[in-house]
Amino acid sequence: MSQLFYKRFVDETIDSNGMLTDIAFKYADNFNFAYDVVDEIAKKSPDKRAMVWLSKDKEERVFTFGDMKKYSDKAANYFASIGIKKGDSVMLVLKRHFQFWFCMLALEKLGAVAVPATNQLMKKDLVYRFHKAHVKAVVCTTDDYVASEVEKSVADCPELEHIITVNNKLNGWKFFDEGVENASEHFDRVDTHYDEPMLRYFSSGTTGYPKCVQHSHTYAIGHIVTAAWWHMVEDDAIHFTISDTGWGKAVWGKLYGAWLAESVVFTYDFDRFHPDDILPLFAKYYIRTFCAPPTMYRFFIKEDLSKYDLSSLKYCTIAGEALNPEVFKQFYNATGIKLMEGFGQTETTLLIANLLGMDPKPGSMGKPSPQYKVAMLNGEGKICDTGEVGEICIDTKNGTPVGIFQGYFEDQDTTNNVWYDGYYHTGDMAWADEDGYLWYVGRTDDLIKSSGYRIGPFEIESVLMEHPSVLECAITGEPDPIRGQVVKATIVLAKGYTASDELKKEIQTYVKNLTAPYKYPRIVDFVSELPKTISGKIKRIDIRNK
């Protein structure tokens, strides 16, 4: 681990077992990740690898920290030349294209605000985001439909002054690659303050419109724990986080924490995820650490993993949704690696995790990060007892911790709905065992109240996932005149299985035998697919509304 940068920004307390117990951040008033981390590494070690990048056709490029400084300076000059200045919002719809990193650093250097977004957005989605975040320019990929959707949006968005492409020219668009190539490599530092806005992400929007989450410049160093104690990256070793740059998880593993630790970011710009396409890359590039959502691990374990050399892997982490114990067990049996689950939100950095030195309990989120004072609050706003289900909250009575968002942009009412009485309320429910490990239950809206029992969907979903017929599932509450609600299972069947009354009864009996009888699904609905957000999260509200 790099002492120059990792230790420069924190004071840590580590116990006799080598586990992190406390962390305090230190930074100058003008802290700026692009200047104070990337440019400083480039000054010290210009030829040190920053990123190994593969195109969708497996074309390989290696970018050094010297490259990142040069191209971010040129990009900053290009943006400035078209009128982008401090405080302006620029949307980046760049999939996993390497220009994303140039843009992110350049906008930070200008004091502008980056608004990363997925390429799956349609006109309605884009218009909403352009208005909500006051987007002045968009830098966009051209290898899918999103550019045409941007063009459809222009007439409805008078604040949008510039539409810019990468990789290919389009009529009526500015061309980023050409503009950067022609720009100067010299860029004078712009004065920024650590508490000024740096980044706006739109939440997944499982209920209602996505919220515009704003982070300041200190958000970047808030990911030290993410990288050093959860991803467990190493100086000059390769880390692979699989996320598209449109999602917050990308900067968790593809930018801030990794480069603070001087590790190498691995990026594969694939169009579609195929496990047999990804798995050979671990050995070829000697990837040491890896992070992906549970869905991708589920695809991995359906492959014959014995055909692939995974010996380079030292640590694997998992986030994005709760981890089913069955996935943990099968991956461990195949590789000997224990998946280290972590939990956070667009509004935060890593909140709860199985950190370095912990022995994970399959299915548990882990323990609260020392970075935050996490409290479990019951419906009366009191601290929960051991085993009592409550809402995961962050205590902010004594100050706002590094890593948490500043609020929802220009939406104080929505901010006040989740941040009050000295706590930020995540909306996620869990319970703590006697060892302090937290176990996920579900969103507050997902809790089922049946015959006086409070039932969380995740425990039942975990049981269902162990049944060989179940590929995917979602548990929701169905209104019932006697019990208030009953448990409903909506199931996508695995290949080779056909929906039938006999299979319903088999699944119901299976759940009864493995968990408390009152939790079994009295209603079972077989479907071809589950409703999901564009980030892949199950929309239980759509199932309930149906």
N, C-alpha and C positions, 0 to 999 in steps of 0.2 A: 504494500500500500504506500502511495506517495506521501512522504512526510511534508513536502513543500506545500501541497494544496489541501490535502485532507486535514492535517493537523493545524493548518493556518487559520481555519475558520471555526474550529470547535475546541472546547475543553471537555474531555470525556472522563467519566468515572467507570473503571472496569474492576470487577470483583476478583477474588482469588481464583475463580474458575474460568476467568477470561471472558466473562459475559458483561455486556454493557448494562450499567445500572442508572446512569444519568448522562446527560449531554447538554451543554450550553453553547450557543452560537456567538461568534464574534465577527464583526465586519465593519468596514468603514461606512460613513454616511453616503458615499457615492458608489457603493458596491454595485458592480455590473458584471455578470457572469462572463460575457463575451470578452470584455477587456481584462478582467482580473483573474480569470482562469485560463481560457483558451489562448489569449494573446500572451499571457505570462509563460505558459507551457511552451508555446511556439518560440518565445525568446530564449528559453533555456534549452529546449530540445526540438529544434525545428523539423528534424527528420523522424521524429517519433511517430509511430502509427496512431492515427485517431480513429479511422474507420476503414474496414474492408467492405467494399460494396459490390454486389452482383446484380447485373441487369436480369430481366426475366429470361433472357437467352443465355445466362451464365457468363456474360462478359464481366471480367473482373477489373476493378479499379481500387487502388489503395490511396487514401488521402492521409497526409501527415498533419500534425498540428500547424506546421508552417503553411500548408495548403489552406487549412481552415481559416487562418488569419488572413492570408492573401485574398481568398475569394470572398470572405465576409466583408473585408474592407472595400473590395471592388463592388460588391453588391450594395453596400451602404452608400457608396458614391452614386451608383446607378439609381437607387431609390430616391436619393436626395435630388438628383437631376430632374426627376419627373414631379418633384414637389412633395414627396413624402417627408414629413418632419415629426419632431417630438410630439407624442400624444396621438398621432394618427393611427387608425386601425387598418391592418392589412390581413386579409384572409389568405391562407395557404391551403390549397387543395392539391396535394402533391404525392399522395400515396406513399411510396417508399423511395421516391426519386431523390438523388443526392442533393439536388438544389434546395431541398427543404432545410438542410443544415446551414447552407450559405444564407438563406433568407432569415432563419431564426436568429442567427448571430448578428446579421446586418441590422435587423430591426431593433435588437437590443442595443446595439451601438448607437443607433439614431435616437433611442428613447421612444420609438414607436411601439405599438402594441400588436403582437402577433395573434391571429385568430385561426388556429388550425382547424380543418374540417375534413370530413370524409368525402370521397368521390362518389358516394352513393346518393348524394342529395339531389332532389329534383327542384324545379322552379319554385314551388311553394316554400320548400325548406330554405332555399337560398334567399329568397326575398325576405322572409322572416328574420334570418340571421343578418343579412346586410343592414336592415333597418335597426334591429335590436343593438348591434355592436357598432353602429355608425361606420361601416366599412367604406374606406376611401379607395382601396385597390384590392384586386384579387389576383393571385398568382396561381395558375391552374394547369393541370395536366391536360393533354389533348388526346390521350390514347383510349378514351371511353366517351360516354355521352355527356359527361358533366359540363364540358365546354359549351355545348349547344344549350344546356339548361341555364348556364350563366348568361349567354347571349339573350335568351328569352326574358331574363330578369332585369336587364339593363334599363329598359323603359320605365319600370316601376321603382327604380332606385336612383333618384337624382344625386344622392351623396356619393355614389360609386363613380369615380372619375377615370379609373384606369383598369383595363382588363389585360392581363399579361400571361403569355404562355411560356412553357419550357419545352425543350426538345424539338418542337416543330412550330413553324410559323403558321398563323392563321390570318386571313384578311381582316383588317379592322382591329387587330390585337397588337399590342407591343410584344417584343420578343426578348424575354429575360436573358437568355444565353448570349445573345448578341450585345445587349446593353452592358452586361457584366464584362464581357471580353474587351469592350472598348473603354471601360471605366478605368480610372487611375487606381493604382495599388496603395496610394497614400491617403489615409483618412485620419483626420484630427479628432481626438476624443471629444465627444459631446458630454456635457455635464448632466448626469442623471442622479437621482436620489433613490436610496434603497426601497423607499416606501411608495415610489411611483409605479403606476401599472405597467406590467411587462407582457401579460398573457391573458387572453380570454378564451375559455373553452365553453362549449355548450354541453350541458349535461345530457344524458341519454334520453330523457323524456319518457320514462315508463308510464307516467301519468301526466297528461296535459302537455303544454308546449315546453320545449327544453329551456332551462334557465341559463343565463349568461354569467358564468363564474369568472370573477376577476382575481388575478394573482399579481403580487408585486415582485420586484427583483429578488427578494429574499427567498422566494419559492424555490429557486434553483439550489441554494445550499441546504434547503430543507430536505433534499434527497440524498444527503450524505448517509443517513441511516439506511435508506432504501438500498443503496449500492454496497456499502461497506459491511452492513450487518445482516442484510436479508439476501440480496443477490449474491453477496460475498464475492464481488469481483476482485481481480488482482491486477497489480501494476503490469501493463504491457501484455496481459492475457486477453483472450477474446471472449466477449460477452454477447449473447444473442437473445434479444427480446423480440418477439415475433410481430408485435403490434404494427398496424398501419399508423402513419403519422397523424391521421385525423383524430386520433384518440389520445387522451391524457396519458395512457400507459406508455406511449411512445417516448415521451420525455422522461418518464421514470427510468426507463432502461436503455434508451438510445441516445441520451444527451447528458443531462445534468449530473446525476450521481456518478455515472460511468466515467465521465471526463474529469470530474473532481478527483477521482481515484487514478487517473491516467491509464485506465484500461482501454481496450480497443473495442469499438462498437462494430458488430457484424450486422449487415443489412442485406437482405435478399429481396429484390423488387419483383416478387412473383405476382401473378394476377389471381390465381386460385390456389388454395391450400390443398396439396396432395401429400400425405405422409411419406410415400415412397420417393417423393421428390426432395423433401426436407431431410430425411434421416441420413442419407449419405454425406451430407455437408458437415456433420459433426466431426467425423474422422478426417475429411479432406482439409478442413481449416483448423483443426485442433481446437475446437470450441470448448472452453472450460466451464462456463456457466450459462444457464439457459432459463428463460421465463416465458410461459405461455398460459392461456386460459385452460380450464379443465376440458373444454370441448376438444381441443387439439390433442391433449394427452389421451382422451378417449379414442381418438382416431389412431394414435400411436400404438396403444395396447391391442388394437384389433389387427395390427400388422404382426408378422413373425419377426420380433425384435432380434432374435438370434442371428438373423441374416445381416445385421448391421453392426459395425464397429462403433460402440459408444464409449470406448475406454477413456477418451479424452475428458469426458464430462466429470466434473467434481461436485457441482451443486446444481440442483434444479428447483425452481420456484414456480408458484402457481397463484394466479389471481384473476379477478374479473367476475367470478361467481364462486359460490361455496363449493368446496371439494368433496365429492362423494368418497367415502372410505374405500369403496370397491376399486376406484381408479388408483388410489394410493397403493393399495395392496398389490394389484396386478403390475403396476410399474415397478414397484420395489422388487417383486419376485423376478421380473425380467432383467432388471439392471443393478439391483443392490443399492439404488439411490432412493432416499426418503424425500418425498416432495415436501417442500417447506411452504406452507400456505401463508398468504398475506392478505390484508384487507385495508382498503383505503377508498377514497372517493375523489371525484373530480375536484371537490372543494378542499381536499387535503393532500398531504403526502401519505406515506405508509403509517397507518394508525395502529394496527394490530398485526402481529406476525409471529412466526416461528423463526426467531433470530439465531444468529451464529451461537453455538453452544447449547441450544435447546434441543431436547428430544421430542419431536413432534408426536402428538396424539392424532392418529388418523381421523379426519373429520373436524378437528378443532382448528379455529382461526389462529390460535397461538395466544400470546399475551400482549398487553398494551405496550407500544413503543415508549421507551423513556423520554422520547421527544415531546410527548403529550401527556397531560393529566387526564386519563380516560376515566369516566364515571358511568356506572350503570344505574339509570334512574327508572323507578317504577312509575305507574300512572299518577301517583301523588307527588312526583318530583323528589322522592326520597331515594337514598342509596339502597340498592337491592341487597338482599341477603344472598349468601351462597346458594346457587341452584334456582334463584328466582329470576324469571324472565323480565328483562327491562330494556330500555332504549340505550344504545351506545351514544354517549355524549362526551364533549370535550369541555373541561372546566377552563373558562377564560376569565375568571373573576380577578386573578392577579396578573392579567396581561394576555395579549394575543400571542400564542406560540408561533415560532417560525414554521412555515409550511402550510398554514391554514389560509383560506382565501380571505380577501378583503370584504367580500359581500357580492351580491348579485348586482351586476352593473345597472345603474339607474333604476333600481327596483328595491327601494328600502322596505316596502311592505312585505315582500317575499322574504327578504333578509330577516326582518323582525319575526317572521313566522317560525324561523328555525333557530334564531339566535336571540335568546332572552334569558333573564334571571341569571346571567353569568355563565351560561352554557350554550355551546353550539350543539344542536340536536341533529344527529345524522339521519334519523328516520329508520335505522336498522335495529333489529331486536336480537338479543343474544342472552345467554346466561353463563355465569362463571362457576367452574367446579372448585373443589376444595384446594386444588393446586394453583388456582389463578388462571387456568386456561379458559378461553371463551369459546362458546359453541353457538354458531349462527342459527337463528330461528327464522328470520324473514323480515321483510319490510313491515312497518307498522300497519299499513293497509292490507297486508297479506295474512295477518293473524286470523285464525278461525276460532270462533267462540261457539262451542257445541255442548249443550247440556251442562253448562257451568265450567267446562274445560276450556283452557286457552291452548290452541294447537298451532304450532309452527309448521309451515309446509316442508322445510328442508329435511327434517328428520324422516318424514314419510317418503319423500323423494329419494333419499339415500337408500332406503330399504327397497323401494321399487327398482332402482337402478341395478340391484344385485340379481334381479330376476332375468333370466336369459332372453325373455321375449321383449324386454323394454329397451328401446333405443334412446328415447327421450321422454320426459314426463314433466307435468306441472300439477301441483296440488293447490286447489282453491276451495273456498267455502261456498256452498250452495244453500240458499234460503230454505228453511224447513219450519213448518208451523208448530211442531212439537219441540224440536231441539234448538231452535233458533237458526242454526246452520248445521249442515252435515258436510263431511269431507268428500270432495270430488277429485278423482284422478283423471287427467287428460293425458293420453298416452300415444306416442308414436311407436309402432311396433318394429322390431328388428326384422331383417330379411329372413324369410322362411316361416313367419308366423302370420296367421290369419285371425281377424277379429271374430269372436264367437262368445256365446253365453258361457260356455264351458271354460274358456280362457279367463273371462271376467271373474268367475268364481274361484278359479285357481289363484289368480293374482290377489283377490281379497283374502283368501285363506292364508296365502303366503305372508301378507302384511300382518294379519292377526297373530301369526305364530312368532313374529320377530319384533313386535312392538306392542304397546298397550292396546287392548282390543278396541277402546273407544276411538283410536286413531285410524282405524282401517277405512278405506274409501267405500262408502255406501253407494256411490255413483262412480262408474267407470265408463269413460268415453274414449273410444279409439279414433284417432284422427291421422291424416296424412302428414301434417306439419303443425308446429306450434306457432302462434303469433309472436313475433319478435321485433325489437327495435332495430334500427339500422346498425347498432353496435353489437347485435346478437343476443341481447338480454331478453328473456321471456317476458312477454307482456301479460301478466296474470289478470290485469284489469280488463283486457279484451275478452279473456275467457269468462270472467265474472259477468261482464256486461252481456255476453252472448247468452 
